[in-house]
Amino acid sequence: MPSQHTYTRQTPLPPHISPQKAIALLHNHHQIINLSPVATGYKKIDPESDASASSSELEPPNDPSSSEVTSSSKHPDTHTHTHTQTVTQRYDITDPVSYLPLGLWEGTITVPIWFTDHKDGISIVKRPPLLGLAIKERWTVLSGDGGSDTLSDADTERVAGDGIGSGRVRLEVELAASWPVLIAVSSAMQRNHDKYMDGLAVLLHSLE
């Protein structure tokens, strides 16, 4: 049974950026992939040919909208929501890897990742081929004005009370692997997600 480690990151929305613009940015998968501090390339995979993950494997951590999702029998990566139809899109990401210290033996690995758009953000699942590691991310845009229909009352109150006037982007991460692997990779993963959030903040400030 794999062990799990979870953590959360967040960044405030600039005052001039609406939650809707932030959600649209998250739905631009190419920009989010390019935020990766380690990826050197990527390839979009045709959903018609991708049957490598079941719908249950693609559920984000603690996602309240998962109860609204049903799986398509034809394509396991196609989900039908109550009000909208959402396709989970796969990409293959190229990441560098060092097999020996000091860069004595380096190479690359291909990491399949799946993006699913939600009305309040995105979920991402990553399955590196090494070490039995699975990574689930839930990116959620929270508004502080109480007027967004993408938020629960609890989320709206929490954001309104934390001093961030226009809202924030929250990232929830769940790592699953054997305990020795989690010990080995969790610190590096958290540093990478810190860089992700820094890059996202720069992108948000560049929007008009």
Secondary structure, DSSP 8 states (H G I E B T S, - for coil): --EEEEEEEEEE--TT--HHHHHHHHT-HHHHHHT-SS--EEEEE-GGG--SS-TTTT--TT-GGGGG-EE-SS-TTEEE-SS-EEE-EEEEEEEEEESSGGGSSEEEEEEEEEEEEETTEEEEEE--SSTT-EEEEEEEEE-SSS--TTS-HHHHHHHHTTT-TT-EEEEEEEEEE-HHHHHHHHHHHHHHHHHHHHHHHHHHHH--
